[in-house]
Amino acid sequence: MKLKEIDAMRPVKRETYVLDPKFPWLLELHRADAAGALPVDLSLYTATLKLYERMKTEYEVQRTQSPPVLVDGNDLMRELQIGPGPIVGELLELIRDAQLQGTIYTQSEALELAHRLYSERT
């Protein structure tokens, strides 16, 4: 089961995985599986349940207190005159990180950062 791999996942992937609406079902399946094994070992289930509850709470706080996104993929593709691809997602993550760290505040600053990051990668 992928539950053993949660700690090794990149933070964004772990958040996507754990906050999936079907994740509680996976947790319950894991609990039932662990409870039916001998010897019964619910340690992974307990640790994962705590992670799920913590991440769910943090996500709700972040969702209500987080500043609005400055740019989206369409904005970047139009501004940089590029097509869809992995670079767009990478740039969006870097821009959002900069916004959350307080180094950029406006859409124009986000687009300026996108230009700089894109030119460094090409």
Phi and psi restraints in degrees (range 20) as a CNS / XPLOR table:
assign (resid 1 and name C) (resid 2 and name N)
       (resid 2 and name CA) (resid 2 and name C) 1.0 -70.1 20.0 2
assign (resid 2 and name N) (resid 2 and name CA)
       (resid 2 and name C) (resid 3 and name N) 1.0 -11.8 20.0 2
assign (resid 2 and name C) (resid 3 and name N)
       (resid 3 and name CA) (resid 3 and name C) 1.0 -58.1 20.0 2
assign (resid 3 and name N) (resid 3 and name CA)
       (resid 3 and name C) (resid 4 and name N) 1.0 -31.9 20.0 2
assign (resid 3 and name C) (resid 4 and name N)
       (resid 4 and name CA) (resid 4 and name C) 1.0 -67.3 20.0 2
assign (resid 4 and name N) (resid 4 and name CA)
       (resid 4 and name C) (resid 5 and name N) 1.0 -22.9 20.0 2
assign (resid 4 and name C) (resid 5 and name N)
       (resid 5 and name CA) (resid 5 and name C) 1.0 -93.7 20.0 2
assign (resid 5 and name N) (resid 5 and name CA)
       (resid 5 and name C) (resid 6 and name N) 1.0 -3.1 20.0 2
assign (resid 5 and name C) (resid 6 and name N)
       (resid 6 and name CA) (resid 6 and name C) 1.0 -57.4 20.0 2
assign (resid 6 and name N) (resid 6 and name CA)
       (resid 6 and name C) (resid 7 and name N) 1.0 -45.2 20.0 2
assign (resid 6 and name C) (resid 7 and name N)
       (resid 7 and name CA) (resid 7 and name C) 1.0 -64.3 20.0 2
assign (resid 7 and name N) (resid 7 and name CA)
       (resid 7 and name C) (resid 8 and name N) 1.0 -25.9 20.0 2
assign (resid 7 and name C) (resid 8 and name N)
       (resid 8 and name CA) (resid 8 and name C) 1.0 -87.4 20.0 2
assign (resid 8 and name N) (resid 8 and name CA)
       (resid 8 and name C) (resid 9 and name N) 1.0 -9.8 20.0 2
assign (resid 8 and name C) (resid 9 and name N)
       (resid 9 and name CA) (resid 9 and name C) 1.0 -72.0 20.0 2
assign (resid 9 and name N) (resid 9 and name CA)
       (resid 9 and name C) (resid 10 and name N) 1.0 150.2 20.0 2
assign (resid 9 and name C) (resid 10 and name N)
       (resid 10 and name CA) (resid 10 and name C) 1.0 -62.9 20.0 2
assign (resid 10 and name N) (resid 10 and name CA)
       (resid 10 and name C) (resid 11 and name N) 1.0 147.7 20.0 2
assign (resid 10 and name C) (resid 11 and name N)
       (resid 11 and name CA) (resid 11 and name C) 1.0 -52.8 20.0 2
assign (resid 11 and name N) (resid 11 and name CA)
       (resid 11 and name C) (resid 12 and name N) 1.0 -42.5 20.0 2
assign (resid 11 and name C) (resid 12 and name N)
       (resid 12 and name CA) (resid 12 and name C) 1.0 -65.8 20.0 2
assign (resid 12 and name N) (resid 12 and name CA)
       (resid 12 and name C) (resid 13 and name N) 1.0 -41.8 20.0 2
assign (resid 12 and name C) (resid 13 and name N)
       (resid 13 and name CA) (resid 13 and name C) 1.0 -66.9 20.0 2
assign (resid 13 and name N) (resid 13 and name CA)
       (resid 13 and name C) (resid 14 and name N) 1.0 -41.7 20.0 2
assign (resid 13 and name C) (resid 14 and name N)
       (resid 14 and name CA) (resid 14 and name C) 1.0 -61.7 20.0 2
assign (resid 14 and name N) (resid 14 and name CA)
       (resid 14 and name C) (resid 15 and name N) 1.0 -42.9 20.0 2
assign (resid 14 and name C) (resid 15 and name N)
       (resid 15 and name CA) (resid 15 and name C) 1.0 -62.2 20.0 2
assign (resid 15 and name N) (resid 15 and name CA)
       (resid 15 and name C) (resid 16 and name N) 1.0 -45.1 20.0 2
assign (resid 15 and name C) (resid 16 and name N)
       (resid 16 and name CA) (resid 16 and name C) 1.0 -61.1 20.0 2
assign (resid 16 and name N) (resid 16 and name CA)
       (resid 16 and name C) (resid 17 and name N) 1.0 -43.5 20.0 2
assign (resid 16 and name C) (resid 17 and name N)
       (resid 17 and name CA) (resid 17 and name C) 1.0 -67.0 20.0 2
assign (resid 17 and name N) (resid 17 and name CA)
       (resid 17 and name C) (resid 18 and name N) 1.0 -49.8 20.0 2
assign (resid 17 and name C) (resid 18 and name N)
       (resid 18 and name CA) (resid 18 and name C) 1.0 -72.5 20.0 2
assign (resid 18 and name N) (resid 18 and name CA)
       (resid 18 and name C) (resid 19 and name N) 1.0 -33.1 20.0 2
assign (resid 18 and name C) (resid 19 and name N)
       (resid 19 and name CA) (resid 19 and name C) 1.0 -88.8 20.0 2
assign (resid 19 and name N) (resid 19 and name CA)
       (resid 19 and name C) (resid 20 and name N) 1.0 3.3 20.0 2
assign (resid 19 and name C) (resid 20 and name N)
       (resid 20 and name CA) (resid 20 and name C) 1.0 -61.5 20.0 2
assign (resid 20 and name N) (resid 20 and name CA)
       (resid 20 and name C) (resid 21 and name N) 1.0 136.1 20.0 2
assign (resid 20 and name C) (resid 21 and name N)
       (resid 21 and name CA) (resid 21 and name C) 1.0 -59.0 20.0 2
assign (resid 21 and name N) (resid 21 and name CA)
       (resid 21 and name C) (resid 22 and name N) 1.0 -20.7 20.0 2
assign (resid 21 and name C) (resid 22 and name N)
       (resid 22 and name CA) (resid 22 and name C) 1.0 -88.3 20.0 2
assign (resid 22 and name N) (resid 22 and name CA)
       (resid 22 and name C) (resid 23 and name N) 1.0 -6.0 20.0 2
assign (resid 22 and name C) (resid 23 and name N)
       (resid 23 and name CA) (resid 23 and name C) 1.0 -59.5 20.0 2
assign (resid 23 and name N) (resid 23 and name CA)
       (resid 23 and name C) (resid 24 and name N) 1.0 -40.4 20.0 2
assign (resid 23 and name C) (resid 24 and name N)
       (resid 24 and name CA) (resid 24 and name C) 1.0 -58.0 20.0 2
assign (resid 24 and name N) (resid 24 and name CA)
       (resid 24 and name C) (resid 25 and name N) 1.0 -31.8 20.0 2
assign (resid 24 and name C) (resid 25 and name N)
       (resid 25 and name CA) (resid 25 and name C) 1.0 -65.4 20.0 2
assign (resid 25 and name N) (resid 25 and name CA)
       (resid 25 and name C) (resid 26 and name N) 1.0 -42.9 20.0 2
assign (resid 25 and name C) (resid 26 and name N)
       (resid 26 and name CA) (resid 26 and name C) 1.0 -62.1 20.0 2
assign (resid 26 and name N) (resid 26 and name CA)
       (resid 26 and name C) (resid 27 and name N) 1.0 -41.1 20.0 2
assign (resid 26 and name C) (resid 27 and name N)
       (resid 27 and name CA) (resid 27 and name C) 1.0 -60.0 20.0 2
assign (resid 27 and name N) (resid 27 and name CA)
       (resid 27 and name C) (resid 28 and name N) 1.0 -44.7 20.0 2
assign (resid 27 and name C) (resid 28 and name N)
       (resid 28 and name CA) (resid 28 and name C) 1.0 -65.9 20.0 2
assign (resid 28 and name N) (resid 28 and name CA)
       (resid 28 and name C) (resid 29 and name N) 1.0 -39.3 20.0 2
assign (resid 28 and name C) (resid 29 and name N)
       (resid 29 and name CA) (resid 29 and name C) 1.0 -61.6 20.0 2
assign (resid 29 and name N) (resid 29 and name CA)
       (resid 29 and name C) (resid 30 and name N) 1.0 -43.5 20.0 2
assign (resid 29 and name C) (resid 30 and name N)
       (resid 30 and name CA) (resid 30 and name C) 1.0 -62.9 20.0 2
assign (resid 30 and name N) (resid 30 and name CA)
       (resid 30 and name C) (resid 31 and name N) 1.0 -42.6 20.0 2
assign (resid 30 and name C) (resid 31 and name N)
       (resid 31 and name CA) (resid 31 and name C) 1.0 -60.9 20.0 2
assign (resid 31 and name N) (resid 31 and name CA)
       (resid 31 and name C) (resid 32 and name N) 1.0 -44.8 20.0 2
assign (resid 31 and name C) (resid 32 and name N)
       (resid 32 and name CA) (resid 32 and name C) 1.0 -64.3 20.0 2
assign (resid 32 and name N) (resid 32 and name CA)
       (resid 32 and name C) (resid 33 and name N) 1.0 -41.0 20.0 2
assign (resid 32 and name C) (resid 33 and name N)
       (resid 33 and name CA) (resid 33 and name C) 1.0 -63.3 20.0 2
assign (resid 33 and name N) (resid 33 and name CA)
       (resid 33 and name C) (resid 34 and name N) 1.0 -46.2 20.0 2
assign (resid 33 and name C) (resid 34 and name N)
       (resid 34 and name CA) (resid 34 and name C) 1.0 -67.5 20.0 2
assign (resid 34 and name N) (resid 34 and name CA)
       (resid 34 and name C) (resid 35 and name N) 1.0 -36.2 20.0 2
assign (resid 34 and name C) (resid 35 and name N)
       (resid 35 and name CA) (resid 35 and name C) 1.0 -69.6 20.0 2
assign (resid 35 and name N) (resid 35 and name CA)
       (resid 35 and name C) (resid 36 and name N) 1.0 -25.0 20.0 2
assign (resid 35 and name C) (resid 36 and name N)
       (resid 36 and name CA) (resid 36 and name C) 1.0 -89.4 20.0 2
assign (resid 36 and name N) (resid 36 and name CA)
       (resid 36 and name C) (resid 37 and name N) 1.0 -5.5 20.0 2
assign (resid 36 and name C) (resid 37 and name N)
       (resid 37 and name CA) (resid 37 and name C) 1.0 -91.5 20.0 2
assign (resid 37 and name N) (resid 37 and name CA)
       (resid 37 and name C) (resid 38 and name N) 1.0 156.5 20.0 2
assign (resid 37 and name C) (resid 38 and name N)
       (resid 38 and name CA) (resid 38 and name C) 1.0 -119.0 20.0 2
assign (resid 38 and name N) (resid 38 and name CA)
       (resid 38 and name C) (resid 39 and name N) 1.0 128.1 20.0 2
assign (resid 38 and name C) (resid 39 and name N)
       (resid 39 and name CA) (resid 39 and name C) 1.0 -74.0 20.0 2
assign (resid 39 and name N) (resid 39 and name CA)
       (resid 39 and name C) (resid 40 and name N) 1.0 153.7 20.0 2
assign (resid 39 and name C) (resid 40 and name N)
       (resid 40 and name CA) (resid 40 and name C) 1.0 -68.7 20.0 2
assign (resid 40 and name N) (resid 40 and name CA)
       (resid 40 and name C) (resid 41 and name N) 1.0 124.8 20.0 2
assign (resid 40 and name C) (resid 41 and name N)
       (resid 41 and name CA) (resid 41 and name C) 1.0 -134.7 20.0 2
assign (resid 41 and name N) (resid 41 and name CA)
       (resid 41 and name C) (resid 42 and name N) 1.0 102.8 20.0 2
assign (resid 41 and name C) (resid 42 and name N)
       (resid 42 and name CA) (resid 42 and name C) 1.0 -100.6 20.0 2
assign (resid 42 and name N) (resid 42 and name CA)
       (resid 42 and name C) (resid 43 and name N) 1.0 15.6 20.0 2
assign (resid 42 and name C) (resid 43 and name N)
       (resid 43 and name CA) (resid 43 and name C) 1.0 -64.5 20.0 2
assign (resid 43 and name N) (resid 43 and name CA)
       (resid 43 and name C) (resid 44 and name N) 1.0 -43.4 20.0 2
assign (resid 43 and name C) (resid 44 and name N)
       (resid 44 and name CA) (resid 44 and name C) 1.0 -65.9 20.0 2
assign (resid 44 and name N) (resid 44 and name CA)
       (resid 44 and name C) (resid 45 and name N) 1.0 -41.8 20.0 2
assign (resid 44 and name C) (resid 45 and name N)
       (resid 45 and name CA) (resid 45 and name C) 1.0 -59.7 20.0 2
assign (resid 45 and name N) (resid 45 and name CA)
       (resid 45 and name C) (resid 46 and name N) 1.0 -48.0 20.0 2
assign (resid 45 and name C) (resid 46 and name N)
       (resid 46 and name CA) (resid 46 and name C) 1.0 -61.5 20.0 2
assign (resid 46 and name N) (resid 46 and name CA)
       (resid 46 and name C) (resid 47 and name N) 1.0 -44.4 20.0 2
assign (resid 46 and name C) (resid 47 and name N)
       (resid 47 and name CA) (resid 47 and name C) 1.0 -64.8 20.0 2
assign (resid 47 and name N) (resid 47 and name CA)
       (resid 47 and name C) (resid 48 and name N) 1.0 -42.3 20.0 2
assign (resid 47 and name C) (resid 48 and name N)
       (resid 48 and name CA) (resid 48 and name C) 1.0 -69.2 20.0 2
assign (resid 48 and name N) (resid 48 and name CA)
       (resid 48 and name C) (resid 49 and name N) 1.0 -37.9 20.0 2
assign (resid 48 and name C) (resid 49 and name N)
       (resid 49 and name CA) (resid 49 and name C) 1.0 -61.4 20.0 2
assign (resid 49 and name N) (resid 49 and name CA)
       (resid 49 and name C) (resid 50 and name N) 1.0 -42.6 20.0 2
assign (resid 49 and name C) (resid 50 and name N)
       (resid 50 and name CA) (resid 50 and name C) 1.0 -63.1 20.0 2
assign (resid 50 and name N) (resid 50 and name CA)
       (resid 50 and name C) (resid 51 and name N) 1.0 -42.6 20.0 2
assign (resid 50 and name C) (resid 51 and name N)
       (resid 51 and name CA) (resid 51 and name C) 1.0 -61.0 20.0 2
assign (resid 51 and name N) (resid 51 and name CA)
       (resid 51 and name C) (resid 52 and name N) 1.0 -46.0 20.0 2
assign (resid 51 and name C) (resid 52 and name N)
       (resid 52 and name CA) (resid 52 and name C) 1.0 -59.2 20.0 2
assign (resid 52 and name N) (resid 52 and name CA)
       (resid 52 and name C) (resid 53 and name N) 1.0 -48.7 20.0 2
assign (resid 52 and name C) (resid 53 and name N)
       (resid 53 and name CA) (resid 53 and name C) 1.0 -63.8 20.0 2
assign (resid 53 and name N) (resid 53 and name CA)
       (resid 53 and name C) (resid 54 and name N) 1.0 -40.8 20.0 2
assign (resid 53 and name C) (resid 54 and name N)
       (resid 54 and name CA) (resid 54 and name C) 1.0 -64.9 20.0 2
assign (resid 54 and name N) (resid 54 and name CA)
       (resid 54 and name C) (resid 55 and name N) 1.0 -46.7 20.0 2
assign (resid 54 and name C) (resid 55 and name N)
       (resid 55 and name CA) (resid 55 and name C) 1.0 -66.1 20.0 2
assign (resid 55 and name N) (resid 55 and name CA)
       (resid 55 and name C) (resid 56 and name N) 1.0 -37.2 20.0 2
assign (resid 55 and name C) (resid 56 and name N)
       (resid 56 and name CA) (resid 56 and name C) 1.0 -63.4 20.0 2
assign (resid 56 and name N) (resid 56 and name CA)
       (resid 56 and name C) (resid 57 and name N) 1.0 -43.8 20.0 2
assign (resid 56 and name C) (resid 57 and name N)
       (resid 57 and name CA) (resid 57 and name C) 1.0 -64.6 20.0 2
assign (resid 57 and name N) (resid 57 and name CA)
       (resid 57 and name C) (resid 58 and name N) 1.0 -47.0 20.0 2
assign (resid 57 and name C) (resid 58 and name N)
       (resid 58 and name CA) (resid 58 and name C) 1.0 -61.0 20.0 2
assign (resid 58 and name N) (resid 58 and name CA)
       (resid 58 and name C) (resid 59 and name N) 1.0 -40.1 20.0 2
assign (resid 58 and name C) (resid 59 and name N)
       (resid 59 and name CA) (resid 59 and name C) 1.0 -63.2 20.0 2
assign (resid 59 and name N) (resid 59 and name CA)
       (resid 59 and name C) (resid 60 and name N) 1.0 -43.7 20.0 2
assign (resid 59 and name C) (resid 60 and name N)
       (resid 60 and name CA) (resid 60 and name C) 1.0 -63.0 20.0 2
assign (resid 60 and name N) (resid 60 and name CA)
       (resid 60 and name C) (resid 61 and name N) 1.0 -41.8 20.0 2
assign (resid 60 and name C) (resid 61 and name N)
       (resid 61 and name CA) (resid 61 and name C) 1.0 -64.1 20.0 2
assign (resid 61 and name N) (resid 61 and name CA)
       (resid 61 and name C) (resid 62 and name N) 1.0 -46.5 20.0 2
assign (resid 61 and name C) (resid 62 and name N)
       (resid 62 and name CA) (resid 62 and name C) 1.0 -63.1 20.0 2
assign (resid 62 and name N) (resid 62 and name CA)
       (resid 62 and name C) (resid 63 and name N) 1.0 -40.3 20.0 2
assign (resid 62 and name C) (resid 63 and name N)
       (resid 63 and name CA) (resid 63 and name C) 1.0 -63.9 20.0 2
assign (resid 63 and name N) (resid 63 and name CA)
       (resid 63 and name C) (resid 64 and name N) 1.0 -36.9 20.0 2
assign (resid 63 and name C) (resid 64 and name N)
       (resid 64 and name CA) (resid 64 and name C) 1.0 -86.5 20.0 2
assign (resid 64 and name N) (resid 64 and name CA)
       (resid 64 and name C) (resid 65 and name N) 1.0 -22.5 20.0 2
assign (resid 64 and name C) (resid 65 and name N)
       (resid 65 and name CA) (resid 65 and name C) 1.0 -110.5 20.0 2
assign (resid 65 and name N) (resid 65 and name CA)
       (resid 65 and name C) (resid 66 and name N) 1.0 -7.6 20.0 2
assign (resid 65 and name C) (resid 66 and name N)
       (resid 66 and name CA) (resid 66 and name C) 1.0 -76.4 20.0 2
assign (resid 66 and name N) (resid 66 and name CA)
       (resid 66 and name C) (resid 67 and name N) 1.0 140.3 20.0 2
assign (resid 66 and name C) (resid 67 and name N)
       (resid 67 and name CA) (resid 67 and name C) 1.0 -67.8 20.0 2
assign (resid 67 and name N) (resid 67 and name CA)
       (resid 67 and name C) (resid 68 and name N) 1.0 153.4 20.0 2
assign (resid 67 and name C) (resid 68 and name N)
       (resid 68 and name CA) (resid 68 and name C) 1.0 -63.5 20.0 2
assign (resid 68 and name N) (resid 68 and name CA)
       (resid 68 and name C) (resid 69 and name N) 1.0 149.9 20.0 2
assign (resid 68 and name C) (resid 69 and name N)
       (resid 69 and name CA) (resid 69 and name C) 1.0 -63.5 20.0 2
assign (resid 69 and name N) (resid 69 and name CA)
       (resid 69 and name C) (resid 70 and name N) 1.0 136.6 20.0 2
assign (resid 69 and name C) (resid 70 and name N)
       (resid 70 and name CA) (resid 70 and name C) 1.0 -82.9 20.0 2
assign (resid 70 and name N) (resid 70 and name CA)
       (resid 70 and name C) (resid 71 and name N) 1.0 -37.7 20.0 2
assign (resid 70 and name C) (resid 71 and name N)
       (resid 71 and name CA) (resid 71 and name C) 1.0 -141.0 20.0 2
assign (resid 71 and name N) (resid 71 and name CA)
       (resid 71 and name C) (resid 72 and name N) 1.0 158.0 20.0 2
assign (resid 71 and name C) (resid 72 and name N)
       (resid 72 and name CA) (resid 72 and name C) 1.0 -121.2 20.0 2
assign (resid 72 and name N) (resid 72 and name CA)
       (resid 72 and name C) (resid 73 and name N) 1.0 -178.6 20.0 2
assign (resid 72 and name C) (resid 73 and name N)
       (resid 73 and name CA) (resid 73 and name C) 1.0 -61.0 20.0 2
assign (resid 73 and name N) (resid 73 and name CA)
       (resid 73 and name C) (resid 74 and name N) 1.0 -37.9 20.0 2
assign (resid 73 and name C) (resid 74 and name N)
       (resid 74 and name CA) (resid 74 and name C) 1.0 -64.2 20.0 2
assign (resid 74 and name N) (resid 74 and name CA)
       (resid 74 and name C) (resid 75 and name N) 1.0 -40.0 20.0 2
assign (resid 74 and name C) (resid 75 and name N)
       (resid 75 and name CA) (resid 75 and name C) 1.0 -59.6 20.0 2
assign (resid 75 and name N) (resid 75 and name CA)
       (resid 75 and name C) (resid 76 and name N) 1.0 -45.5 20.0 2
assign (resid 75 and name C) (resid 76 and name N)
       (resid 76 and name CA) (resid 76 and name C) 1.0 -65.3 20.0 2
assign (resid 76 and name N) (resid 76 and name CA)
       (resid 76 and name C) (resid 77 and name N) 1.0 -45.1 20.0 2
assign (resid 76 and name C) (resid 77 and name N)
       (resid 77 and name CA) (resid 77 and name C) 1.0 -63.4 20.0 2
assign (resid 77 and name N) (resid 77 and name CA)
       (resid 77 and name C) (resid 78 and name N) 1.0 -40.0 20.0 2
assign (resid 77 and name C) (resid 78 and name N)
       (resid 78 and name CA) (resid 78 and name C) 1.0 -67.0 20.0 2
assign (resid 78 and name N) (resid 78 and name CA)
       (resid 78 and name C) (resid 79 and name N) 1.0 -47.0 20.0 2
assign (resid 78 and name C) (resid 79 and name N)
       (resid 79 and name CA) (resid 79 and name C) 1.0 -66.1 20.0 2
assign (resid 79 and name N) (resid 79 and name CA)
       (resid 79 and name C) (resid 80 and name N) 1.0 -42.7 20.0 2
assign (resid 79 and name C) (resid 80 and name N)
       (resid 80 and name CA) (resid 80 and name C) 1.0 -90.6 20.0 2
assign (resid 80 and name N) (resid 80 and name CA)
       (resid 80 and name C) (resid 81 and name N) 1.0 -6.1 20.0 2
assign (resid 80 and name C) (resid 81 and name N)
       (resid 81 and name CA) (resid 81 and name C) 1.0 55.5 20.0 2
assign (resid 81 and name N) (resid 81 and name CA)
       (resid 81 and name C) (resid 82 and name N) 1.0 52.4 20.0 2
assign (resid 81 and name C) (resid 82 and name N)
       (resid 82 and name CA) (resid 82 and name C) 1.0 -127.9 20.0 2
assign (resid 82 and name N) (resid 82 and name CA)
       (resid 82 and name C) (resid 83 and name N) 1.0 162.1 20.0 2
assign (resid 82 and name C) (resid 83 and name N)
       (resid 83 and name CA) (resid 83 and name C) 1.0 -91.6 20.0 2
assign (resid 83 and name N) (resid 83 and name CA)
       (resid 83 and name C) (resid 84 and name N) 1.0 177.6 20.0 2
assign (resid 83 and name C) (resid 84 and name N)
       (resid 84 and name CA) (resid 84 and name C) 1.0 -63.6 20.0 2
assign (resid 84 and name N) (resid 84 and name CA)
       (resid 84 and name C) (resid 85 and name N) 1.0 150.7 20.0 2
assign (resid 84 and name C) (resid 85 and name N)
       (resid 85 and name CA) (resid 85 and name C) 1.0 168.2 20.0 2
assign (resid 85 and name N) (resid 85 and name CA)
       (resid 85 and name C) (resid 86 and name N) 1.0 176.4 20.0 2
assign (resid 85 and name C) (resid 86 and name N)
       (resid 86 and name CA) (resid 86 and name C) 1.0 -61.2 20.0 2
assign (resid 86 and name N) (resid 86 and name CA)
       (resid 86 and name C) (resid 87 and name N) 1.0 -28.7 20.0 2
assign (resid 86 and name C) (resid 87 and name N)
       (resid 87 and name CA) (resid 87 and name C) 1.0 -62.6 20.0 2
assign (resid 87 and name N) (resid 87 and name CA)
       (resid 87 and name C) (resid 88 and name N) 1.0 -33.1 20.0 2
assign (resid 87 and name C) (resid 88 and name N)
       (resid 88 and name CA) (resid 88 and name C) 1.0 -63.8 20.0 2
assign (resid 88 and name N) (resid 88 and name CA)
       (resid 88 and name C) (resid 89 and name N) 1.0 -46.6 20.0 2
assign (resid 88 and name C) (resid 89 and name N)
       (resid 89 and name CA) (resid 89 and name C) 1.0 -63.2 20.0 2
assign (resid 89 and name N) (resid 89 and name CA)
       (resid 89 and name C) (resid 90 and name N) 1.0 -41.0 20.0 2
assign (resid 89 and name C) (resid 90 and name N)
       (resid 90 and name CA) (resid 90 and name C) 1.0 -62.6 20.0 2
assign (resid 90 and name N) (resid 90 and name CA)
       (resid 90 and name C) (resid 91 and name N) 1.0 -43.5 20.0 2
assign (resid 90 and name C) (resid 91 and name N)
       (resid 91 and name CA) (resid 91 and name C) 1.0 -65.0 20.0 2
assign (resid 91 and name N) (resid 91 and name CA)
       (resid 91 and name C) (resid 92 and name N) 1.0 -40.8 20.0 2
assign (resid 91 and name C) (resid 92 and name N)
       (resid 92 and name CA) (resid 92 and name C) 1.0 -60.2 20.0 2
assign (resid 92 and name N) (resid 92 and name CA)
       (resid 92 and name C) (resid 93 and name N) 1.0 -42.0 20.0 2
assign (resid 92 and name C) (resid 93 and name N)
       (resid 93 and name CA) (resid 93 and name C) 1.0 -63.4 20.0 2
assign (resid 93 and name N) (resid 93 and name CA)
       (resid 93 and name C) (resid 94 and name N) 1.0 -44.5 20.0 2
assign (resid 93 and name C) (resid 94 and name N)
       (resid 94 and name CA) (resid 94 and name C) 1.0 -65.7 20.0 2
assign (resid 94 and name N) (resid 94 and name CA)
       (resid 94 and name C) (resid 95 and name N) 1.0 -38.4 20.0 2
assign (resid 94 and name C) (resid 95 and name N)
       (resid 95 and name CA) (resid 95 and name C) 1.0 -66.5 20.0 2
assign (resid 95 and name N) (resid 95 and name CA)
       (resid 95 and name C) (resid 96 and name N) 1.0 -44.0 20.0 2
assign (resid 95 and name C) (resid 96 and name N)
       (resid 96 and name CA) (resid 96 and name C) 1.0 -63.9 20.0 2
assign (resid 96 and name N) (resid 96 and name CA)
       (resid 96 and name C) (resid 97 and name N) 1.0 -40.8 20.0 2
assign (resid 96 and name C) (resid 97 and name N)
       (resid 97 and name CA) (resid 97 and name C) 1.0 -58.0 20.0 2
assign (resid 97 and name N) (resid 97 and name CA)
       (resid 97 and name C) (resid 98 and name N) 1.0 -46.1 20.0 2
assign (resid 97 and name C) (resid 98 and name N)
       (resid 98 and name CA) (resid 98 and name C) 1.0 -62.7 20.0 2
assign (resid 98 and name N) (resid 98 and name CA)
       (resid 98 and name C) (resid 99 and name N) 1.0 -38.9 20.0 2
assign (resid 98 and name C) (resid 99 and name N)
       (resid 99 and name CA) (resid 99 and name C) 1.0 -64.7 20.0 2
assign (resid 99 and name N) (resid 99 and name CA)
       (resid 99 and name C) (resid 100 and name N) 1.0 -46.3 20.0 2
assign (resid 99 and name C) (resid 100 and name N)
       (resid 100 and name CA) (resid 100 and name C) 1.0 -69.3 20.0 2
assign (resid 100 and name N) (resid 100 and name CA)
       (resid 100 and name C) (resid 101 and name N) 1.0 -25.0 20.0 2
assign (resid 100 and name C) (resid 101 and name N)
       (resid 101 and name CA) (resid 101 and name C) 1.0 -83.1 20.0 2
assign (resid 101 and name N) (resid 101 and name CA)
       (resid 101 and name C) (resid 102 and name N) 1.0 -7.2 20.0 2
assign (resid 101 and name C) (resid 102 and name N)
       (resid 102 and name CA) (resid 102 and name C) 1.0 82.6 20.0 2
assign (resid 102 and name N) (resid 102 and name CA)
       (resid 102 and name C) (resid 103 and name N) 1.0 21.4 20.0 2
assign (resid 102 and name C) (resid 103 and name N)
       (resid 103 and name CA) (resid 103 and name C) 1.0 -95.4 20.0 2
assign (resid 103 and name N) (resid 103 and name CA)
       (resid 103 and name C) (resid 104 and name N) 1.0 -16.1 20.0 2
assign (resid 103 and name C) (resid 104 and name N)
       (resid 104 and name CA) (resid 104 and name C) 1.0 -136.0 20.0 2
assign (resid 104 and name N) (resid 104 and name CA)
       (resid 104 and name C) (resid 105 and name N) 1.0 152.0 20.0 2
assign (resid 104 and name C) (resid 105 and name N)
       (resid 105 and name CA) (resid 105 and name C) 1.0 -133.7 20.0 2
assign (resid 105 and name N) (resid 105 and name CA)
       (resid 105 and name C) (resid 106 and name N) 1.0 -20.0 20.0 2
assign (resid 105 and name C) (resid 106 and name N)
       (resid 106 and name CA) (resid 106 and name C) 1.0 -122.2 20.0 2
assign (resid 106 and name N) (resid 106 and name CA)
       (resid 106 and name C) (resid 107 and name N) 1.0 166.1 20.0 2
assign (resid 106 and name C) (resid 107 and name N)
       (resid 107 and name CA) (resid 107 and name C) 1.0 -64.2 20.0 2
assign (resid 107 and name N) (resid 107 and name CA)
       (resid 107 and name C) (resid 108 and name N) 1.0 -39.0 20.0 2
assign (resid 107 and name C) (resid 108 and name N)
       (resid 108 and name CA) (resid 108 and name C) 1.0 -64.8 20.0 2
assign (resid 108 and name N) (resid 108 and name CA)
       (resid 108 and name C) (resid 109 and name N) 1.0 -38.4 20.0 2
assign (resid 108 and name C) (resid 109 and name N)
       (resid 109 and name CA) (resid 109 and name C) 1.0 -65.2 20.0 2
assign (resid 109 and name N) (resid 109 and name CA)
       (resid 109 and name C) (resid 110 and name N) 1.0 -37.4 20.0 2
assign (resid 109 and name C) (resid 110 and name N)
       (resid 110 and name CA) (resid 110 and name C) 1.0 -65.1 20.0 2
assign (resid 110 and name N) (resid 110 and name CA)
       (resid 110 and name C) (resid 111 and name N) 1.0 -42.6 20.0 2
assign (resid 110 and name C) (resid 111 and name N)
       (resid 111 and name CA) (resid 111 and name C) 1.0 -69.2 20.0 2
assign (resid 111 and name N) (resid 111 and name CA)
       (resid 111 and name C) (resid 112 and name N) 1.0 -36.3 20.0 2
assign (resid 111 and name C) (resid 112 and name N)
       (resid 112 and name CA) (resid 112 and name C) 1.0 -62.5 20.0 2
assign (resid 112 and name N) (resid 112 and name CA)
       (resid 112 and name C) (resid 113 and name N) 1.0 -44.0 20.0 2
assign (resid 112 and name C) (resid 113 and name N)
       (resid 113 and name CA) (resid 113 and name C) 1.0 -62.6 20.0 2
assign (resid 113 and name N) (resid 113 and name CA)
       (resid 113 and name C) (resid 114 and name N) 1.0 -40.5 20.0 2
assign (resid 113 and name C) (resid 114 and name N)
       (resid 114 and name CA) (resid 114 and name C) 1.0 -59.8 20.0 2
assign (resid 114 and name N) (resid 114 and name CA)
       (resid 114 and name C) (resid 115 and name N) 1.0 -44.6 20.0 2
assign (resid 114 and name C) (resid 115 and name N)
       (resid 115 and name CA) (resid 115 and name C) 1.0 -60.0 20.0 2
assign (resid 115 and name N) (resid 115 and name CA)
       (resid 115 and name C) (resid 116 and name N) 1.0 -46.7 20.0 2
assign (resid 115 and name C) (resid 116 and name N)
       (resid 116 and name CA) (resid 116 and name C) 1.0 -63.0 20.0 2
assign (resid 116 and name N) (resid 116 and name CA)
       (resid 116 and name C) (resid 117 and name N) 1.0 -47.4 20.0 2
assign (resid 116 and name C) (resid 117 and name N)
       (resid 117 and name CA) (resid 117 and name C) 1.0 -64.8 20.0 2
assign (resid 117 and name N) (resid 117 and name CA)
       (resid 117 and name C) (resid 118 and name N) 1.0 -39.5 20.0 2
assign (resid 117 and name C) (resid 118 and name N)
       (resid 118 and name CA) (resid 118 and name C) 1.0 -66.1 20.0 2
assign (resid 118 and name N) (resid 118 and name CA)
       (resid 118 and name C) (resid 119 and name N) 1.0 -42.6 20.0 2
assign (resid 118 and name C) (resid 119 and name N)
       (resid 119 and name CA) (resid 119 and name C) 1.0 -66.5 20.0 2
assign (resid 119 and name N) (resid 119 and name CA)
       (resid 119 and name C) (resid 120 and name N) 1.0 -30.7 20.0 2
assign (resid 119 and name C) (resid 120 and name N)
       (resid 120 and name CA) (resid 120 and name C) 1.0 -70.1 20.0 2
assign (resid 120 and name N) (resid 120 and name CA)
       (resid 120 and name C) (resid 121 and name N) 1.0 -28.6 20.0 2
assign (resid 120 and name C) (resid 121 and name N)
       (resid 121 and name CA) (resid 121 and name C) 1.0 -89.2 20.0 2
assign (resid 121 and name N) (resid 121 and name CA)
       (resid 121 and name C) (resid 122 and name N) 1.0 -17.2 20.0 2
